[in-house]
């Protein structure tokens, strides 16, 4: 599998990723001393995505509190992202379906092109601003920080309904898209779907509905399954996702499938009956979720997520700006499943 075909939310293994990246990235991992990680890593960047690319850089994008633009920063280490300069790749349109909220950008390298998926809606107020759909922009050059970005188009799904949080990954040589959407006839805010991709914005087959929020911890405030992220380890695929309202009740769930199973068959995926990552009153970290995965300079698996430093919110949580990007190591149990522990307190890892 070419390195640029690896998903930005999916990592096959820390050691394989380092080896595949070549000597340049290995030197970047070991030379010059690594900047320590201090949590929160980046303040006021929600829906955080961090990944290590074969060019030797870590990239970070996420939602800004104004919900009006797509941003990107990069650094030679995870810790360096805290102070790295940030570039605006694209701003929302003056009018039309891309003029309102811009949510949850995610950077991918697909077929030799840099592509950012994001969710967008129109401006104007009222319920119409929540006419959220997935779109993509594409870079005209090899450097996503300096190239020009233009609108590629809108994701085509079977239903013209609320959808967001698209992530792409390659599994056994085939490229997939996972996302969240409200399906007509199902009284939830969003469910999780998976499909093979024909192009970055068109599906190659009918999507599979992998998960519907039904468990008590998935329906607090809203009935939500969103923000899928995939981690491939120990002969299995682990798909984490976020559930419930975006306040202190926000949490992470997980689906698990064997790597050799038919992942388009919903029966291949088993849902954890309990959340795998929740708020920590002890450490004063609240509403952890919308995660991604990366590896650090030593090849350790790392969980990237957003959370707040306080529990109580005035008004709509959507407009509270203080969802901060945070990072911490993932531990592995003897049975090969991830142990995310609890959100660590603020400070140096």
C-alpha positions as CSV (number, residue, x, y, z in Angstrom):
1,X,0.0,0.0,0.0
2,X,1.6,3.4,-1.0
3,X,2.2,5.6,2.0
4,X,0.0,8.4,0.6
5,X,-2.9,6.0,0.5
6,X,-2.9,5.6,4.2
7,X,-5.9,7.2,5.9
8,X,-5.3,10.2,8.1
9,X,-7.5,8.5,10.7
10,X,-6.2,5.0,10.2
11,X,-2.8,3.7,11.1
12,X,-1.7,0.1,10.4
13,X,1.0,0.1,13.0
14,X,3.5,2.5,14.5
15,X,6.5,0.5,13.4
16,X,5.2,-0.1,9.9
17,X,4.3,3.6,9.5
18,X,7.9,4.6,10.5
19,X,9.5,2.0,8.3
20,X,7.3,2.9,5.3
21,X,8.0,6.6,5.7
22,X,11.7,6.2,5.0
23,X,14.9,7.4,6.5
24,X,14.0,11.1,6.4
25,X,11.0,10.6,8.7
26,X,13.0,8.3,10.9
27,X,15.6,11.0,11.4
28,X,12.9,13.5,12.1
29,X,11.6,11.2,14.8
30,X,14.9,10.8,16.6
31,X,17.1,13.8,15.8
32,X,17.2,17.3,17.3
33,X,15.1,16.5,20.4
34,X,11.3,16.4,20.4
35,X,9.1,19.2,21.7
36,X,7.2,17.9,24.7
37,X,3.4,17.5,24.5
38,X,1.6,19.8,26.8
39,X,-2.2,19.5,27.1
40,X,-4.3,21.2,25.9
41,X,-2.1,20.9,22.7
42,X,-4.0,23.6,20.8
43,X,-6.7,25.7,22.3
44,X,-10.1,26.3,20.6
45,X,-9.6,23.7,17.9
46,X,-12.4,21.2,18.0
47,X,-13.0,18.0,16.0
48,X,-9.2,17.6,15.9
49,X,-7.3,15.6,13.3
50,X,-3.6,15.0,13.7
51,X,-1.6,12.7,11.4
52,X,2.0,12.0,10.5
53,X,2.6,12.0,6.8
54,X,5.5,10.5,4.8
55,X,6.9,14.0,4.2
56,X,8.1,14.0,7.8
57,X,5.6,16.5,9.1
58,X,2.7,16.3,11.5
59,X,-0.4,18.1,10.2
60,X,-3.3,19.4,12.3
61,X,-6.7,20.7,11.3
62,X,-10.0,21.2,13.2
63,X,-13.1,23.3,13.6
64,X,-12.5,27.0,14.6
65,X,-15.0,28.7,17.0
66,X,-16.2,31.0,14.2
67,X,-17.0,28.0,12.0
68,X,-16.1,30.1,8.9
69,X,-12.9,28.6,7.5
70,X,-10.6,25.6,7.0
71,X,-7.2,25.9,8.7
72,X,-4.1,23.7,8.7
73,X,-0.8,23.8,10.6
74,X,2.2,21.5,10.6
75,X,5.3,20.8,12.7
76,X,8.1,18.3,13.0
77,X,6.6,16.9,16.2
78,X,3.2,16.6,17.9
79,X,4.3,19.0,20.6
80,X,5.5,21.5,18.0
81,X,1.9,21.8,16.6
82,X,1.1,23.9,19.7
83,X,3.0,26.9,18.3
84,X,3.1,26.1,14.6
85,X,1.9,28.8,12.2
86,X,-1.6,28.2,10.9
87,X,-2.7,28.7,7.3
88,X,-6.2,29.4,6.1
89,X,-6.8,27.0,3.2
90,X,-10.3,28.2,2.4
91,X,-13.1,30.5,3.7
92,X,-16.8,30.0,3.5
93,X,-18.6,31.4,0.5
94,X,-20.4,34.8,0.6
95,X,-23.7,33.1,-0.2
96,X,-25.2,29.7,-1.0
97,X,-24.9,26.2,0.5
98,X,-21.3,26.9,1.6
99,X,-21.8,30.2,3.3
100,X,-22.7,29.2,6.8
101,X,-21.2,26.8,9.4
102,X,-17.9,25.0,8.4
103,X,-17.4,21.9,10.6
104,X,-14.9,19.2,11.1
105,X,-12.4,19.5,8.3
106,X,-10.2,16.4,7.7
107,X,-7.2,16.2,5.4
108,X,-6.5,13.2,3.2
109,X,-4.1,12.3,0.4
110,X,-6.1,10.4,-2.2
111,X,-4.8,9.4,-5.6
112,X,-1.9,11.8,-5.5
113,X,-4.0,14.8,-4.5
114,X,-4.6,16.6,-1.2
115,X,-8.3,16.7,-0.3
116,X,-10.1,18.1,2.7
117,X,-13.5,16.8,3.6
118,X,-15.7,19.1,5.7
119,X,-19.3,19.7,6.5
120,X,-21.0,23.0,5.5
121,X,-24.4,24.7,5.5
122,X,-25.9,27.9,4.3
123,X,-26.0,31.2,6.2
124,X,-29.2,33.2,6.8
125,X,-30.3,31.9,10.2
126,X,-33.2,29.7,11.2
127,X,-33.3,25.9,10.7
128,X,-31.8,26.3,7.2
129,X,-28.3,26.8,8.7
130,X,-28.4,23.2,9.8
131,X,-28.8,22.0,6.3
132,X,-25.4,20.5,6.7
133,X,-23.9,18.4,3.9
134,X,-20.4,17.0,3.3
135,X,-18.2,18.8,0.7
136,X,-14.5,18.7,-0.3
137,X,-11.9,21.1,-1.4
138,X,-8.8,20.0,-3.4
139,X,-5.2,21.4,-3.6
140,X,-3.6,22.3,-6.9
141,X,-0.1,21.4,-5.7
142,X,2.0,19.0,-3.8
143,X,2.3,21.2,-0.6
144,X,-1.0,21.6,1.2
145,X,0.3,24.6,3.1
146,X,1.2,26.7,0.0
147,X,-1.0,25.3,-2.8
148,X,-4.2,26.8,-4.0
149,X,-7.5,25.2,-2.8
150,X,-10.8,25.1,-4.7
151,X,-14.1,23.5,-4.1
152,X,-14.2,19.9,-5.5
153,X,-17.9,19.3,-4.9
154,X,-20.5,17.7,-2.6
155,X,-20.5,14.1,-1.4
156,X,-23.3,12.1,-3.1
157,X,-25.1,9.8,-0.7
158,X,-28.5,8.0,-1.2
159,X,-30.3,10.6,0.9
160,X,-30.3,14.4,0.7
161,X,-30.1,14.8,4.5
162,X,-27.9,16.0,7.3
163,X,-24.5,14.4,7.0
164,X,-21.0,15.2,8.3
165,X,-17.7,13.8,9.6
166,X,-16.4,12.0,6.6
167,X,-13.2,10.0,6.9
168,X,-11.5,7.9,4.3
169,X,-9.2,4.8,4.7
170,X,-7.7,2.0,2.6
171,X,-8.3,-1.6,3.8
172,X,-7.0,-4.6,1.9
173,X,-6.3,-2.4,-1.2
174,X,-9.8,-0.8,-1.4
175,X,-10.7,2.7,-0.4
176,X,-13.6,3.3,1.9
177,X,-15.5,6.3,3.3
178,X,-17.1,6.3,6.8
179,X,-19.4,9.2,7.8
180,X,-22.4,10.2,9.9
181,X,-25.9,10.9,8.5
182,X,-29.5,11.2,9.4
183,X,-31.4,8.6,7.4
184,X,-35.0,9.3,6.6
185,X,-37.4,7.0,8.6
186,X,-35.0,6.6,11.5
187,X,-35.6,9.0,14.3
188,X,-32.1,9.8,15.3
189,X,-29.8,12.8,14.7
190,X,-27.1,10.7,13.0
191,X,-26.0,7.2,12.4
192,X,-22.8,5.7,11.1
193,X,-22.3,4.5,7.5
194,X,-19.6,2.9,5.5
195,X,-19.2,2.5,1.7
196,X,-16.6,1.8,-0.9
197,X,-15.5,4.9,-2.8
198,X,-15.5,5.3,-6.6
199,X,-14.2,8.8,-6.5
200,X,-13.5,11.0,-3.4
201,X,-17.2,12.2,-3.6
202,X,-19.1,9.3,-5.1
203,X,-19.8,5.9,-3.6
204,X,-19.0,2.7,-5.5
205,X,-21.7,0.7,-3.8
206,X,-24.8,1.0,-1.5
207,X,-23.6,2.1,2.0
208,X,-23.9,-0.1,5.0
209,X,-25.5,1.3,8.2
210,X,-23.0,0.2,10.9
211,X,-24.5,1.8,14.0
212,X,-27.6,3.6,15.2
213,X,-27.6,5.3,18.6
214,X,-29.8,3.3,20.9
215,X,-27.8,2.8,24.1
216,X,-28.5,5.1,27.0
217,X,-25.0,6.8,26.8
218,X,-25.5,7.4,23.0
219,X,-28.8,9.4,23.4
220,X,-28.1,11.9,26.1
221,X,-29.4,15.3,24.8
222,X,-29.4,14.1,21.2
223,X,-29.4,10.7,19.5
224,X,-26.0,10.8,18.0
225,X,-23.4,8.6,16.5
226,X,-20.8,10.7,14.6
227,X,-17.1,11.3,13.9
228,X,-15.9,7.8,13.0
229,X,-12.1,7.1,13.2
230,X,-10.4,3.8,12.3
231,X,-7.5,2.1,13.9
232,X,-6.1,-1.1,12.5
233,X,-4.3,-3.3,14.9
234,X,-3.8,-7.0,15.9
235,X,-5.9,-8.4,13.1
236,X,-8.9,-6.1,13.8
237,X,-10.4,-2.8,12.8
238,X,-11.5,-0.6,15.7
239,X,-13.9,2.2,14.7
240,X,-14.3,4.8,17.4
241,X,-17.1,7.3,17.2
242,X,-18.7,10.0,19.4
243,X,-22.1,10.0,21.0
244,X,-24.7,12.2,22.7
245,X,-24.8,16.0,23.0
246,X,-21.6,18.1,22.7
247,X,-21.5,19.0,26.4
248,X,-20.0,17.0,29.3
249,X,-22.1,14.0,28.2
250,X,-20.2,13.7,24.9
251,X,-18.2,10.5,24.9
252,X,-16.6,7.9,22.6
253,X,-17.9,4.5,21.6
254,X,-16.3,1.8,19.6
255,X,-17.1,-0.8,16.9
256,X,-14.8,-3.8,16.3
257,X,-14.5,-6.1,13.3
258,X,-12.0,-8.7,12.3
259,X,-9.6,-7.5,9.6
260,X,-10.4,-10.5,7.4
261,X,-14.2,-10.0,7.7
262,X,-16.5,-8.5,5.2
263,X,-16.5,-5.0,6.7
264,X,-19.5,-4.0,4.5
265,X,-21.6,-6.5,6.4
266,X,-23.0,-4.7,9.5
267,X,-23.0,-8.1,11.3
268,X,-19.2,-8.1,11.1
269,X,-19.0,-5.1,13.6
270,X,-19.6,-5.5,17.3
271,X,-20.5,-2.5,19.4
272,X,-19.0,-1.9,22.8
273,X,-21.9,-2.0,25.3
274,X,-20.3,0.8,27.3
275,X,-18.5,4.0,26.2
276,X,-14.7,3.7,25.9
277,X,-13.8,7.3,26.8
278,X,-15.7,9.6,29.0
279,X,-15.4,12.9,31.0
280,X,-13.0,12.8,33.9
281,X,-14.2,14.8,37.0
282,X,-10.9,13.9,38.7
283,X,-8.8,15.5,36.0
284,X,-11.3,18.2,35.1
285,X,-11.6,17.3,31.5
286,X,-15.2,17.3,30.1
287,X,-16.9,16.0,26.9
288,X,-14.0,14.2,25.2
289,X,-14.7,13.1,21.7
290,X,-14.4,13.6,17.9
291,X,-11.1,11.8,17.9
292,X,-8.4,10.8,15.5
293,X,-5.3,8.6,15.7
294,X,-1.6,9.2,15.1
295,X,1.8,7.9,16.3
296,X,4.4,9.8,18.2
297,X,8.1,9.9,17.5
298,X,8.7,6.7,19.3
299,X,6.0,4.9,17.4
300,X,3.4,4.8,20.2
301,X,-0.2,5.0,19.2
302,X,-1.7,8.3,20.3
303,X,-5.3,9.4,20.8
304,X,-6.2,12.9,19.6
305,X,-9.5,14.4,20.8
306,X,-11.2,17.6,21.9
307,X,-12.5,18.4,25.4
308,X,-13.3,21.3,27.6
309,X,-11.6,22.3,30.9
310,X,-14.9,22.9,32.7
311,X,-18.3,21.1,32.9
312,X,-20.9,23.9,33.0
313,X,-21.7,25.8,29.8
314,X,-23.7,28.9,29.4
315,X,-26.1,28.6,26.4
316,X,-25.7,26.3,23.4
317,X,-22.6,24.1,23.7
318,X,-22.1,24.5,19.9
319,X,-21.2,28.1,20.5
320,X,-18.9,27.6,23.5
321,X,-15.5,28.1,21.9
322,X,-13.3,26.2,24.4
323,X,-13.2,22.7,23.0
324,X,-9.4,22.2,22.9
325,X,-7.3,19.7,21.0
326,X,-5.7,17.2,23.4
327,X,-3.4,14.2,22.9
328,X,-2.5,11.1,25.0
329,X,-1.0,7.6,24.5
330,X,-3.2,4.6,24.0
331,X,-2.5,1.4,26.0
332,X,-3.1,-2.1,24.7
333,X,-4.7,-4.9,26.7
334,X,-3.5,-8.4,26.6
335,X,-6.4,-9.4,24.3
336,X,-5.2,-6.8,21.7
337,X,-8.0,-4.3,22.3
338,X,-7.2,-0.6,23.0
339,X,-7.5,0.9,26.5
340,X,-8.0,4.6,26.2
341,X,-8.0,5.1,29.9
342,X,-9.4,8.5,31.0
343,X,-8.6,12.0,29.8
344,X,-5.4,13.2,31.3
345,X,-5.2,16.4,33.3
346,X,-3.8,19.6,31.8
347,X,0.0,19.8,31.7
348,X,3.0,17.9,30.2
349,X,2.5,14.3,29.2
